[in-house]
Amino acid sequence: MTHTKTVFVGLSGGVDSSVAALRLIQQGYRVVGVFIKVWHPDFMVCNWEQERLDAMRVAAHLGIPFLTCDAEAAYKNGVADYFVSEYKAGRTPNPDILCNREIKFGAFLDFAKTHGADFVATGHYARRIDVDEQATLHRGVDESKDQSYFLWTLTGEQLNKTLFPIGDTTKGNIRKEARRTGITTAAKKDSQGICFLGHVDIPEFLSHYVDLTPGDVLNSDGQVIGTHVGALVYTVGQRHGFTLHTSDTARSSQYVVTKDIERNTITVAPTRPHLKSHTHVVLSQSVVREKVQVSEEIDAQFRYRQSPFRVKVLEIKTDSLVIEPIDSVETPAVGQSCVLYRGSLCLGGGIIS
């Protein structure tokens, strides 16, 4: 008797995960829809009840079982608390990457295994391609929606347990497929941001956990030219969120080039800060799923949607890498992720130190 593989699909209440579940049913899997309940602070309004209801309706339309995975504690400890602690330390974390690492491929994957699932699946725009019975991670074919950047933390073991059913299709065609099959989320707008922030900006959110003290904005000569709400909340390269004394409306944009947490100052300049070519960049907490050689040149991204640039690998250790950009590139924010590629193949990445 042939064993039908069971897949737990993270149903978020959006169109992407809905079509992911539909496709897996069509491929012959036993599919279970799972809504992942995450944490949000008491002072914020989060519409998770509506999202769960939308996910439940999709499951009913598809005729599949529906479960709820309670990941509140994991989200609070692994995502929200880490987010706050990184900002306190003067670094800039990426909450979407944290959520994937700690929740979708952490708490949710553990939940699925406990309930006998063979795989988990999500609506990410990324592709799994098996080579010699090992899963590899590739960019999604829709370049404008590719989400492989947010998945760099997956280990080989996690990737082998994960399916990405919609990564070979454009977003427009996913919506068409949902409409053809009567899925209720076909026209639903994409979610923006993350639940624990909602429509509140980062300074307002952090003000509930950190004492933010207004401070001085300096120019490159050290002169005070404005004020800010608290040096902790700014990111290198940011060009808004602070006030300059001058009323010159023709003034060029000013970008944060450095911040001093102890002195509570930020320094701005009219051009974005750049790393010179061959500057060493250290990546900590690294995950590298593919074989990479010292002195090899590969592609890298410091930010989501950034055009890939070439780097040389200088050093490889168990949980860290040292790379250097071949040409000048925008200075990254400490705490953000650098993701490494060879063509469409996502090799892994690390946290910029």
C-alpha positions as a Markdown table, in Angstrom:
| # | Residue | x | y | z |
|---|---|---|---|---|
| 1 | Met | 0.0 | 0.0 | 0.0 |
| 2 | Thr | 1.4 | 3.4 | -1.0 |
| 3 | His | 1.8 | 5.8 | 1.9 |
| 4 | Thr | 0.4 | 9.3 | 1.1 |
| 5 | Lys | 2.7 | 12.0 | 2.4 |
| 6 | Thr | 1.1 | 14.5 | 4.8 |
| 7 | Val | 1.8 | 18.2 | 4.4 |
| 8 | Phe | 0.9 | 20.8 | 7.0 |
| 9 | Val | 0.4 | 24.1 | 5.1 |
| 10 | Gly | 0.7 | 27.4 | 7.0 |
| 11 | Leu | -2.5 | 29.0 | 6.1 |
| 12 | Ser | -2.2 | 32.7 | 6.8 |
| 13 | Gly | -5.5 | 33.8 | 5.4 |
| 14 | Gly | -3.9 | 35.2 | 2.3 |
| 15 | Val | -4.1 | 34.1 | -1.4 |
| 16 | Asp | -0.5 | 32.7 | -1.6 |
| 17 | Ser | -0.8 | 30.1 | 1.1 |
| 18 | Ser | -4.4 | 29.3 | -0.1 |
| 19 | Val | -3.1 | 28.4 | -3.6 |
| 20 | Ala | -0.1 | 26.5 | -2.1 |
| 21 | Ala | -2.6 | 24.2 | -0.3 |
| 22 | Leu | -4.7 | 23.8 | -3.4 |
| 23 | Arg | -1.7 | 22.8 | -5.5 |
| 24 | Leu | -0.6 | 20.2 | -2.9 |
| 25 | Ile | -4.0 | 18.6 | -2.9 |
| 26 | Gln | -3.9 | 18.4 | -6.7 |
| 27 | Gln | -0.4 | 16.8 | -6.4 |
| 28 | Gly | -1.9 | 14.0 | -4.3 |
| 29 | Tyr | -0.7 | 14.9 | -0.8 |
| 30 | Arg | -2.8 | 14.7 | 2.3 |
| 31 | Val | -3.0 | 18.3 | 3.2 |
| 32 | Val | -3.8 | 19.9 | 6.6 |
| 33 | Gly | -4.3 | 23.7 | 6.9 |
| 34 | Val | -2.7 | 25.2 | 10.0 |
| 35 | Phe | -3.1 | 28.8 | 11.2 |
| 36 | Ile | -0.1 | 30.0 | 13.2 |
| 37 | Lys | -1.2 | 32.2 | 16.1 |
| 38 | Val | 1.6 | 34.7 | 17.0 |
| 39 | Trp | 2.0 | 37.2 | 19.8 |
| 40 | His | 1.1 | 40.9 | 19.7 |
| 41 | Pro | 1.4 | 43.5 | 22.5 |
| 42 | Asp | -1.7 | 44.5 | 24.5 |
| 43 | Phe | -1.4 | 48.1 | 23.3 |
| 44 | Met | -1.7 | 47.1 | 19.7 |
| 45 | Val | -4.7 | 46.0 | 17.6 |
| 46 | Cys | -4.0 | 42.9 | 15.6 |
| 47 | Asn | -6.6 | 41.4 | 13.3 |
| 48 | Trp | -5.4 | 37.8 | 13.8 |
| 49 | Glu | -9.0 | 36.6 | 14.5 |
| 50 | Gln | -10.1 | 37.8 | 11.0 |
| 51 | Glu | -7.0 | 36.2 | 9.4 |
| 52 | Arg | -7.7 | 32.9 | 11.2 |
| 53 | Leu | -11.4 | 33.1 | 10.0 |
| 54 | Asp | -10.2 | 33.6 | 6.4 |
| 55 | Ala | -7.8 | 30.7 | 6.7 |
| 56 | Met | -10.6 | 28.5 | 8.1 |
| 57 | Arg | -12.9 | 29.4 | 5.2 |
| 58 | Val | -10.1 | 28.4 | 2.7 |
| 59 | Ala | -9.7 | 25.1 | 4.4 |
| 60 | Ala | -13.5 | 24.5 | 4.3 |
| 61 | His | -13.6 | 25.4 | 0.6 |
| 62 | Leu | -10.7 | 23.0 | -0.1 |
| 63 | Gly | -12.2 | 20.3 | 2.1 |
| 64 | Ile | -9.1 | 19.8 | 4.3 |
| 65 | Pro | -8.7 | 19.6 | 8.1 |
| 66 | Phe | -7.9 | 22.8 | 9.9 |
| 67 | Leu | -5.7 | 23.2 | 13.0 |
| 68 | Thr | -4.3 | 26.1 | 15.0 |
| 69 | Cys | -0.6 | 26.2 | 16.1 |
| 70 | Asp | -0.1 | 28.4 | 19.2 |
| 71 | Ala | 3.3 | 30.0 | 18.6 |
| 72 | Glu | 2.7 | 33.0 | 20.9 |
| 73 | Ala | 5.5 | 32.2 | 23.4 |
| 74 | Ala | 8.0 | 31.4 | 20.6 |
| 75 | Tyr | 7.1 | 34.6 | 18.8 |
| 76 | Lys | 7.4 | 36.8 | 21.9 |
| 77 | Asn | 10.7 | 35.3 | 23.0 |
| 78 | Gly | 12.3 | 34.6 | 19.6 |
| 79 | Val | 11.1 | 37.5 | 17.5 |
| 80 | Ala | 9.7 | 40.4 | 19.5 |
| 81 | Asp | 12.1 | 40.3 | 22.5 |
| 82 | Tyr | 15.1 | 39.7 | 20.2 |
| 83 | Phe | 13.9 | 42.6 | 18.0 |
| 84 | Val | 13.9 | 44.9 | 21.0 |
| 85 | Ser | 17.2 | 43.7 | 22.4 |
| 86 | Glu | 18.9 | 44.2 | 19.1 |
| 87 | Tyr | 17.7 | 47.8 | 18.8 |
| 88 | Lys | 18.9 | 48.4 | 22.4 |
| 89 | Ala | 22.3 | 47.2 | 21.3 |
| 90 | Gly | 22.4 | 49.6 | 18.4 |
| 91 | Arg | 21.8 | 47.0 | 15.7 |
| 92 | Thr | 19.0 | 46.7 | 13.1 |
| 93 | Pro | 17.4 | 43.2 | 13.0 |
| 94 | Asn | 15.1 | 41.9 | 10.2 |
| 95 | Pro | 11.8 | 40.7 | 11.8 |
| 96 | Asp | 10.7 | 38.8 | 8.7 |
| 97 | Ile | 13.8 | 36.6 | 8.8 |
| 98 | Leu | 13.4 | 36.1 | 12.6 |
| 99 | Cys | 9.8 | 35.0 | 12.1 |
| 100 | Asn | 10.9 | 32.4 | 9.5 |
| 101 | Arg | 13.7 | 31.1 | 11.6 |
| 102 | Glu | 11.8 | 31.0 | 14.9 |
| 103 | Ile | 8.2 | 30.4 | 13.9 |
| 104 | Lys | 7.5 | 29.0 | 10.4 |
| 105 | Phe | 10.6 | 26.7 | 10.4 |
| 106 | Gly | 10.9 | 26.5 | 14.1 |
| 107 | Ala | 7.7 | 26.3 | 16.2 |
| 108 | Phe | 5.5 | 25.4 | 13.2 |
| 109 | Leu | 7.8 | 22.7 | 11.9 |
| 110 | Asp | 8.1 | 21.2 | 15.4 |
| 111 | Phe | 4.3 | 21.3 | 15.6 |
| 112 | Ala | 3.9 | 19.5 | 12.3 |
| 113 | Lys | 6.4 | 16.8 | 13.2 |
| 114 | Thr | 4.7 | 16.2 | 16.5 |
| 115 | His | 1.4 | 15.7 | 14.6 |
| 116 | Gly | 2.9 | 13.2 | 12.2 |
| 117 | Ala | 3.4 | 15.4 | 9.1 |
| 118 | Asp | 6.1 | 14.6 | 6.5 |
| 119 | Phe | 6.5 | 18.2 | 5.3 |
| 120 | Val | 5.4 | 21.7 | 6.0 |
| 121 | Ala | 4.6 | 24.1 | 3.2 |
| 122 | Thr | 4.3 | 27.9 | 2.9 |
| 123 | Gly | 3.2 | 30.4 | 0.3 |
| 124 | His | 6.7 | 31.9 | -0.1 |
| 125 | Tyr | 7.9 | 32.9 | -3.6 |
| 126 | Ala | 10.9 | 30.6 | -3.6 |
| 127 | Arg | 11.8 | 27.2 | -5.1 |
| 128 | Arg | 12.9 | 24.0 | -3.7 |
| 129 | Ile | 14.9 | 21.9 | -6.3 |
| 130 | Asp | 16.2 | 18.5 | -5.3 |
| 131 | Val | 19.7 | 17.5 | -6.3 |
| 132 | Asp | 20.9 | 14.0 | -5.5 |
| 133 | Glu | 18.0 | 13.6 | -3.1 |
| 134 | Gln | 18.9 | 16.8 | -1.2 |
| 135 | Ala | 16.8 | 19.9 | -1.3 |
| 136 | Thr | 18.3 | 23.2 | -2.5 |
| 137 | Leu | 16.8 | 26.7 | -2.3 |
| 138 | His | 16.4 | 28.9 | -5.3 |
| 139 | Arg | 14.9 | 32.3 | -6.1 |
| 140 | Gly | 11.3 | 32.4 | -7.1 |
| 141 | Val | 10.6 | 32.9 | -10.8 |
| 142 | Asp | 8.7 | 36.1 | -10.1 |
| 143 | Glu | 11.7 | 38.5 | -9.6 |
| 144 | Ser | 9.5 | 41.2 | -8.1 |
| 145 | Lys | 8.2 | 38.8 | -5.4 |
| 146 | Asp | 11.2 | 36.5 | -4.8 |
| 147 | Gln | 11.4 | 35.8 | -1.0 |
| 148 | Ser | 14.5 | 33.6 | -0.9 |
| 149 | Tyr | 16.3 | 36.5 | 0.9 |
| 150 | Phe | 14.1 | 35.9 | 4.0 |
| 151 | Leu | 14.8 | 32.1 | 4.0 |
| 152 | Trp | 18.6 | 32.0 | 4.3 |
| 153 | Thr | 18.5 | 30.7 | 7.8 |
| 154 | Leu | 17.0 | 27.3 | 6.8 |
| 155 | Thr | 19.3 | 24.4 | 7.5 |
| 156 | Gly | 19.6 | 21.5 | 5.0 |
| 157 | Glu | 17.4 | 19.4 | 7.4 |
| 158 | Gln | 14.7 | 22.1 | 7.6 |
| 159 | Leu | 14.7 | 22.5 | 3.8 |
| 160 | Asn | 14.3 | 18.8 | 3.2 |
| 161 | Lys | 11.1 | 19.0 | 5.3 |
| 162 | Thr | 9.7 | 22.1 | 3.4 |
| 163 | Leu | 7.8 | 22.6 | 0.2 |
| 164 | Phe | 7.2 | 25.9 | -1.7 |
| 165 | Pro | 4.4 | 25.1 | -4.1 |
| 166 | Ile | 4.0 | 28.5 | -5.7 |
| 167 | Gly | 7.6 | 29.6 | -6.3 |
| 168 | Asp | 7.5 | 28.6 | -9.9 |
| 169 | Thr | 4.7 | 31.1 | -10.7 |
| 170 | Thr | 4.1 | 34.8 | -10.8 |
| 171 | Lys | 1.9 | 36.6 | -8.4 |
| 172 | Gly | -0.5 | 37.6 | -11.1 |
| 173 | Asn | -1.0 | 34.0 | -12.2 |
| 174 | Ile | -1.5 | 32.9 | -8.6 |
| 175 | Arg | -4.4 | 35.3 | -8.2 |
| 176 | Lys | -5.9 | 34.1 | -11.5 |
| 177 | Glu | -5.6 | 30.4 | -10.3 |
| 178 | Ala | -7.3 | 31.4 | -7.1 |
| 179 | Arg | -10.2 | 33.1 | -8.9 |
| 180 | Arg | -10.6 | 30.1 | -11.3 |
| 181 | Thr | -11.0 | 27.7 | -8.4 |
| 182 | Gly | -13.3 | 30.0 | -6.3 |
| 183 | Ile | -10.9 | 30.5 | -3.5 |
| 184 | Thr | -12.3 | 33.3 | -1.3 |
| 185 | Thr | -8.9 | 35.1 | -0.8 |
| 186 | Ala | -8.3 | 35.6 | -4.5 |
| 187 | Ala | -8.7 | 39.4 | -4.4 |
| 188 | Lys | -7.4 | 39.9 | -0.9 |
| 189 | Lys | -4.7 | 42.5 | -0.6 |
| 190 | Asp | -1.2 | 41.4 | 0.5 |
| 191 | Ser | -0.5 | 41.8 | 4.2 |
| 192 | Gln | 2.0 | 44.6 | 5.0 |
| 193 | Gly | 4.4 | 44.6 | 7.9 |
| 194 | Ile | 4.4 | 42.2 | 10.8 |
| 195 | Cys | 1.6 | 41.7 | 13.4 |
| 196 | Phe | 3.4 | 43.0 | 16.4 |
| 197 | Leu | 4.0 | 46.3 | 14.7 |
| 198 | Gly | 0.8 | 46.6 | 12.7 |
| 199 | His | 0.4 | 50.2 | 11.6 |
| 200 | Val | 2.6 | 51.6 | 14.3 |
| 201 | Asp | 6.1 | 52.8 | 13.4 |
| 202 | Ile | 9.2 | 51.4 | 15.0 |
| 203 | Pro | 10.0 | 54.4 | 17.3 |
| 204 | Glu | 6.5 | 54.3 | 18.7 |
| 205 | Phe | 6.6 | 50.5 | 19.3 |
| 206 | Leu | 10.1 | 50.6 | 20.9 |
| 207 | Ser | 9.1 | 53.5 | 23.1 |
| 208 | His | 7.0 | 51.0 | 25.1 |
| 209 | Tyr | 10.1 | 49.0 | 25.9 |
| 210 | Val | 13.0 | 51.5 | 25.8 |
| 211 | Asp | 13.4 | 55.0 | 27.1 |
| 212 | Leu | 13.9 | 57.0 | 24.0 |
| 213 | Thr | 15.6 | 60.3 | 24.6 |
| 214 | Pro | 15.6 | 63.0 | 21.9 |
| 215 | Gly | 19.1 | 64.0 | 20.8 |
| 216 | Asp | 21.2 | 66.0 | 18.3 |
| 217 | Val | 21.6 | 65.4 | 14.6 |
| 218 | Leu | 25.1 | 66.3 | 13.5 |
| 219 | Asn | 26.6 | 67.0 | 10.1 |
| 220 | Ser | 30.0 | 65.5 | 9.0 |
| 221 | Asp | 31.8 | 68.5 | 10.7 |
| 222 | Gly | 30.2 | 67.7 | 14.0 |
| 223 | Gln | 27.9 | 70.7 | 14.0 |
| 224 | Val | 24.4 | 70.3 | 15.4 |
| 225 | Ile | 21.9 | 70.7 | 12.6 |
| 226 | Gly | 18.7 | 69.1 | 13.9 |
| 227 | Thr | 17.1 | 66.8 | 16.4 |
| 228 | His | 16.0 | 63.1 | 16.5 |
| 229 | Val | 13.7 | 61.0 | 18.7 |
| 230 | Gly | 16.4 | 58.6 | 19.9 |
| 231 | Ala | 19.6 | 57.3 | 18.3 |
| 232 | Leu | 18.6 | 53.7 | 18.9 |
| 233 | Val | 15.8 | 53.7 | 16.3 |
| 234 | Tyr | 17.8 | 54.8 | 13.3 |
| 235 | Thr | 19.4 | 52.7 | 10.6 |
| 236 | Val | 22.5 | 53.6 | 8.5 |
| 237 | Gly | 21.2 | 54.9 | 5.2 |
| 238 | Gln | 17.9 | 56.1 | 6.6 |
| 239 | Arg | 16.8 | 59.5 | 5.2 |
| 240 | His | 13.7 | 60.3 | 7.3 |
| 241 | Gly | 12.4 | 60.4 | 10.9 |
| 242 | Phe | 14.6 | 63.3 | 12.1 |
| 243 | Thr | 14.1 | 67.1 | 12.0 |
| 244 | Leu | 16.7 | 69.5 | 10.6 |
| 245 | His | 16.7 | 73.1 | 11.7 |
| 246 | Thr | 17.1 | 74.6 | 8.2 |
| 247 | Ser | 13.9 | 75.4 | 6.4 |
| 248 | Asp | 15.6 | 75.2 | 2.9 |
| 249 | Thr | 13.1 | 73.3 | 0.9 |
| 250 | Ala | 15.6 | 72.8 | -1.9 |
| 251 | Arg | 18.0 | 71.0 | 0.4 |
| 252 | Ser | 19.2 | 67.6 | -0.8 |
| 253 | Ser | 18.2 | 64.5 | 1.1 |
| 254 | Gln | 20.3 | 63.7 | 4.2 |
| 255 | Tyr | 21.2 | 60.1 | 5.1 |
| 256 | Val | 22.2 | 58.7 | 8.4 |
| 257 | Val | 25.9 | 57.7 | 8.0 |
| 258 | Thr | 26.7 | 56.9 | 11.7 |
| 259 | Lys | 25.0 | 56.8 | 15.1 |
| 260 | Asp | 26.5 | 57.0 | 18.5 |
| 261 | Ile | 24.4 | 55.2 | 21.1 |
| 262 | Glu | 26.4 | 56.4 | 24.1 |
| 263 | Arg | 26.2 | 60.1 | 23.1 |
| 264 | Asn | 22.7 | 59.7 | 21.6 |
| 265 | Thr | 23.6 | 61.4 | 18.3 |
| 266 | Ile | 23.2 | 60.6 | 14.7 |
| 267 | Thr | 25.4 | 62.0 | 11.9 |
| 268 | Val | 23.9 | 62.7 | 8.5 |
| 269 | Ala | 25.3 | 63.5 | 5.1 |
| 270 | Pro | 23.9 | 64.3 | 1.6 |
| 271 | Thr | 25.0 | 60.9 | 0.1 |
| 272 | Arg | 24.4 | 57.4 | 1.3 |
| 273 | Pro | 27.3 | 55.8 | 3.1 |
| 274 | His | 29.3 | 53.3 | 1.0 |
| 275 | Leu | 31.8 | 50.6 | 1.8 |
| 276 | Lys | 35.0 | 50.9 | -0.3 |
| 277 | Ser | 35.8 | 47.9 | -2.4 |
| 278 | His | 37.7 | 45.1 | -0.6 |
| 279 | Thr | 36.4 | 46.1 | 2.8 |
| 280 | His | 36.1 | 43.1 | 5.1 |
| 281 | Val | 32.6 | 42.2 | 6.2 |
| 282 | Val | 32.1 | 39.7 | 9.0 |
| 283 | Leu | 28.9 | 37.6 | 9.0 |
| 284 | Ser | 28.0 | 35.9 | 12.3 |
| 285 | Gln | 25.4 | 33.1 | 13.0 |
| 286 | Ser | 26.0 | 32.0 | 9.4 |
| 287 | Val | 24.3 | 29.1 | 7.7 |
| 288 | Val | 25.9 | 27.8 | 4.5 |
| 289 | Arg | 24.0 | 24.9 | 2.9 |
| 290 | Glu | 26.2 | 24.6 | -0.3 |
| 291 | Lys | 29.9 | 24.0 | -0.7 |
| 292 | Val | 31.7 | 27.4 | -0.9 |
| 293 | Gln | 35.4 | 27.8 | -1.3 |
| 294 | Val | 37.7 | 30.5 | 0.1 |
| 295 | Ser | 38.6 | 33.0 | -2.7 |
| 296 | Glu | 35.5 | 32.1 | -4.6 |
| 297 | Glu | 33.5 | 35.0 | -6.0 |
| 298 | Ile | 29.7 | 34.8 | -5.4 |
| 299 | Asp | 26.7 | 37.2 | -5.4 |
| 300 | Ala | 25.4 | 38.9 | -2.2 |
| 301 | Gln | 22.6 | 41.1 | -1.0 |
| 302 | Phe | 22.6 | 43.2 | 2.1 |
| 303 | Arg | 19.0 | 44.2 | 1.7 |
| 304 | Tyr | 15.8 | 42.7 | 0.3 |
| 305 | Arg | 15.3 | 43.9 | -3.3 |
| 306 | Gln | 18.8 | 45.2 | -3.5 |
| 307 | Ser | 20.6 | 44.4 | -6.8 |
| 308 | Pro | 23.0 | 41.5 | -6.2 |
| 309 | Phe | 26.7 | 42.5 | -6.1 |
| 310 | Arg | 29.9 | 40.4 | -6.3 |
| 311 | Val | 31.9 | 39.5 | -3.2 |
| 312 | Lys | 34.9 | 37.3 | -2.5 |
| 313 | Val | 34.9 | 34.8 | 0.3 |
| 314 | Leu | 37.9 | 35.3 | 2.5 |
| 315 | Glu | 37.3 | 33.0 | 5.5 |
| 316 | Ile | 34.8 | 30.2 | 6.3 |
| 317 | Lys | 34.3 | 29.0 | 9.9 |
| 318 | Thr | 31.6 | 26.8 | 11.5 |
| 319 | Asp | 29.3 | 29.7 | 12.2 |
| 320 | Ser | 30.9 | 32.8 | 10.6 |
| 321 | Leu | 32.1 | 34.0 | 7.3 |
| 322 | Val | 34.3 | 36.9 | 6.1 |
| 323 | Ile | 33.6 | 38.4 | 2.7 |
| 324 | Glu | 34.7 | 41.5 | 0.8 |
| 325 | Pro | 32.7 | 43.4 | -1.9 |
| 326 | Ile | 34.6 | 43.5 | -5.2 |
| 327 | Asp | 33.3 | 47.0 | -5.9 |
| 328 | Ser | 32.0 | 49.8 | -3.7 |
| 329 | Val | 28.5 | 49.1 | -2.3 |
| 330 | Glu | 26.1 | 50.8 | 0.1 |
| 331 | Thr | 27.1 | 50.4 | 3.7 |
| 332 | Pro | 24.9 | 47.8 | 5.4 |
| 333 | Ala | 23.3 | 48.2 | 8.8 |
| 334 | Val | 24.8 | 46.1 | 11.5 |
| 335 | Gly | 22.3 | 43.4 | 12.5 |
| 336 | Gln | 20.8 | 43.0 | 9.1 |
| 337 | Ser | 21.3 | 39.9 | 6.9 |
| 338 | Cys | 23.7 | 39.3 | 4.1 |
| 339 | Val | 22.4 | 36.6 | 1.8 |
| 340 | Leu | 24.6 | 34.7 | -0.6 |
| 341 | Tyr | 23.8 | 33.4 | -4.0 |
| 342 | Arg | 25.3 | 31.5 | -7.0 |
| 343 | Gly | 23.0 | 32.4 | -9.8 |
| 344 | Ser | 19.5 | 31.6 | -8.6 |
| 345 | Leu | 20.8 | 29.2 | -5.9 |
| 346 | Cys | 20.6 | 30.6 | -2.4 |
| 347 | Leu | 23.8 | 29.4 | -0.6 |
| 348 | Gly | 22.9 | 30.7 | 2.8 |
| 349 | Gly | 23.9 | 33.9 | 4.7 |
| 350 | Gly | 24.7 | 35.5 | 8.0 |
| 351 | Ile | 24.1 | 38.5 | 10.3 |
| 352 | Ile | 26.3 | 41.6 | 9.5 |
| 353 | Ser | 28.5 | 42.2 | 12.5 |
